[in-house]
Amino acid sequence: MQPFPDYPAILAFVVVDFITRDILLATAVLMGGVTLQVVGYLLMKKPIGNELKVTFVASMLLGGMTLILRDETFIQWKPSIVNAILALTLVGGHLIGKTFFIKKMLGQVLHLPDSAWFTLTYGWALGFTFAGALNLWVAYNFDMDTWVTFRFAGLLMINITMLIATFTYLYAKGLLNEDNLPDPKAPKQEDKP
């Protein structure tokens, strides 16, 4: 799982907004930054994670609408829409597809019982939902400068808190032990014939 898929582009967005106080220019920089990330992955022939795909599409659509309509509301909705998509994907994957997407992403690094994957799935979905709702609350109740600061620092802190909560949960349940971690002596996937 990549909880920070577009933070280099968001950092550029924040810097440009703080320097210029021009949300439209900052939005264009965000769009360019996310595009550069995707192009970089393609040039390095690395797989593009689903989180980055979602943020790329959301940045292009909502950023484009912000620039075309000259209305910053659309770019303010982006974090909430991305978080909602991630939460719905996690919950829908379990309820409809009977699969844990977090397990698909981390199953090679952590060997956990399904009860732990269930808790992590719904915990992260709840975290994404909270982050999205809080983003909208800040966007509609504070000025643009406050929202831009929250967009970078506030949502970053929520993601870090979610990571800490994940490790705290795994530690408290005794799931961060040798039995649940990959054997360092075992051949890696790419080493197998």
C-alpha positions in Angstrom: 0.0 0.0 0.0 1.3 3.4 -0.9 -0.4 5.9 1.5 1.6 8.8 0.0 1.3 8.2 -3.7 1.3 11.8 -4.9 3.1 13.7 -2.1 6.0 15.0 -4.3 3.4 16.7 -6.5 1.4 17.9 -3.5 4.6 19.4 -2.1 5.1 21.3 -5.3 1.5 22.4 -5.2 1.9 23.8 -1.7 5.2 25.6 -2.4 3.8 27.2 -5.6 0.6 28.3 -3.8 2.5 29.7 -0.8 4.9 31.6 -3.1 2.4 32.9 -5.7 -1.0 32.7 -3.8 -2.3 31.5 -7.2 -4.4 28.3 -6.7 -4.8 28.0 -10.5 -1.0 28.0 -11.1 -0.5 25.6 -8.1 -3.2 23.3 -9.6 -1.4 23.2 -13.0 1.9 22.4 -11.1 0.1 19.6 -9.3 -1.2 18.2 -12.5 2.3 18.4 -14.1 3.9 16.8 -11.0 1.6 13.8 -11.0 2.1 13.4 -14.7 5.9 13.4 -14.2 5.5 10.8 -11.5 3.6 8.5 -13.9 6.0 9.1 -16.8 8.9 8.4 -14.4 7.4 5.0 -13.5 6.8 4.2 -17.1 10.4 5.2 -18.1 11.8 3.1 -15.2 9.5 0.2 -16.3 8.1 0.1 -12.7 4.5 -0.9 -12.1 2.2 2.0 -11.3 0.3 1.4 -8.1 -3.5 1.7 -8.1 -3.3 4.6 -5.6 -1.2 6.6 -8.0 -3.5 5.7 -10.9 -6.5 7.0 -9.0 -4.7 10.2 -7.9 -3.5 10.8 -11.5 -7.0 10.5 -13.0 -8.5 12.6 -10.2 -5.8 15.2 -10.6 -6.4 15.4 -14.3 -10.2 15.5 -14.1 -10.6 17.8 -11.1 -7.5 19.9 -11.8 -8.7 20.3 -15.4 -12.2 21.4 -14.2 -10.5 23.8 -11.7 -8.5 25.4 -14.5 -11.2 25.4 -17.2 -14.0 26.7 -14.9 -11.6 28.8 -12.8 -13.1 27.4 -9.6 -10.9 26.0 -6.9 -13.7 23.9 -5.4 -12.9 21.0 -7.7 -9.3 20.7 -6.6 -10.4 21.0 -3.0 -12.7 17.9 -3.6 -9.8 15.8 -5.0 -8.5 14.5 -1.7 -12.0 13.5 -0.5 -12.8 11.8 -3.8 -9.6 9.9 -3.8 -10.0 8.8 -0.2 -13.6 7.8 -0.9 -12.5 5.6 -3.9 -9.8 4.0 -1.8 -12.3 3.3 1.1 -14.9 1.9 -1.2 -12.4 -0.2 -3.0 -11.2 -1.8 0.2 -14.7 -2.5 1.6 -16.1 -3.5 -1.8 -13.3 -5.8 -2.4 -14.1 -7.6 0.8 -17.9 -7.5 0.6 -18.3 -8.2 -3.1 -15.1 -9.9 -4.2 -14.5 -11.7 -0.9 -10.8 -10.6 -1.1 -8.6 -8.3 1.0 -6.8 -5.9 -1.2 -4.4 -5.0 1.6 -3.5 -8.7 1.7 -2.8 -8.7 -2.0 -0.5 -5.7 -1.6 1.3 -6.8 1.6 0.8 -10.6 1.7 4.3 -11.2 0.6 5.7 -9.2 3.4 3.3 -10.1 6.2 1.7 -13.5 6.8 -1.4 -12.7 8.8 -4.7 -14.5 9.6 -7.8 -13.3 7.8 -9.1 -11.7 11.0 -6.1 -9.3 11.0 -6.6 -8.6 7.3 -10.2 -7.9 8.0 -9.3 -5.4 10.8 -6.7 -3.7 8.6 -9.1 -3.4 5.7 -11.8 -1.8 7.7 -9.4 0.3 9.7 -7.8 1.8 6.6 -11.3 2.3 5.0 -12.4 4.1 8.1 -9.2 6.2 8.1 -9.7 7.1 4.4 -13.3 8.0 5.1 -12.3 10.2 8.0 -9.6 12.0 6.0 -12.0 12.7 3.1 -14.7 14.0 5.4 -12.2 16.2 7.3 -10.9 17.6 4.0 -14.3 18.7 3.0 -15.0 20.2 6.4 -11.7 22.3 6.2 -12.4 23.2 2.6 -15.9 24.6 3.4 -15.1 26.2 6.8 -11.7 27.8 6.3 -9.9 30.1 3.8 -7.8 28.7 1.0 -4.5 29.2 2.8 -5.7 27.1 5.7 -7.0 24.4 3.4 -3.7 24.2 1.4 -1.8 23.9 4.7 -4.2 21.2 5.9 -4.0 19.4 2.5 -0.3 18.9 3.0 0.4 18.8 6.7 -3.0 17.6 8.0 -3.6 14.8 5.6 0.0 13.7 5.9 -0.4 13.5 9.6 -3.6 11.4 9.2 -1.7 9.0 6.9 1.2 8.7 9.4 -1.3 8.2 12.2 -2.9 5.4 10.2 0.5 3.7 9.7 1.3 4.0 13.4 -2.1 2.6 14.3 -1.4 -0.3 11.9 1.9 -1.2 13.5 0.5 -0.7 17.0 -2.4 -3.1 16.2 0.0 -5.7 14.7 2.4 -5.4 17.6 -0.4 -5.6 20.2 -1.8 -8.7 18.6 1.6 -10.3 18.5 1.7 -10.4 14.7 5.0 -8.7 14.2 7.1 -11.8 14.9 9.3 -14.2 12.8 6.3 -16.4 12.0 4.5 -13.6 10.3 7.4 -12.1 8.4 9.1 -13.5 5.3 12.0 -15.9 5.8 15.2 -13.9 4.8 16.9 -17.1 3.8 14.0 -18.1 1.4 14.6 -17.4 -2.3 12.8 -14.3 -3.5 10.0 -14.5 -6.1 12.3 -13.4 -8.9 15.0 -15.9 -7.8 12.7 -18.9 -8.3 13.1 -20.7 -11.6 
